[in-house]
Amino acid sequence: VQLVESGGGLVQPGGSLRLSCAASGISVRTSAMAWYRQAPGKERELVASISASGGTNTAGSVKGRFIISKLITTNSVYLIMNSLKPEDTAVYYCTSFTSWGQGTQVTVSS
């Protein structure tokens, strides 16, 4: 299984980013997937998850701002992040709960 994240970068407060997670060796059609993040000096935390059937769960700290989705045709999972705040700064990881990607850095700063 390989999960490859992309789409991170530097963005100003209030801005938006879309993270992508390209999966191989696993089908997002039949697998639960999630995005986690880890800020410096903090524990890794769940941001959002999506079940095999498409049901989603979003952490309270990002509810209403972040949306998780998946696209079967590209076998990918996405995290759309709006109204970004400095406290969203972290390394974001894609996971199938048995495998993890390498992470992509998101920095929110003016």
Secondary structure, 3 states (H helix, E strand, C coil): CEEEEECCEEECCCCCEEEEEEEECCCCCCCCEEEEEECCCCCCEEEEEECCCCCEEECCCCCCCEEEEEEHHHCEEEEEECCCCHHHCEEEEEECCCCECCCEEEEECC
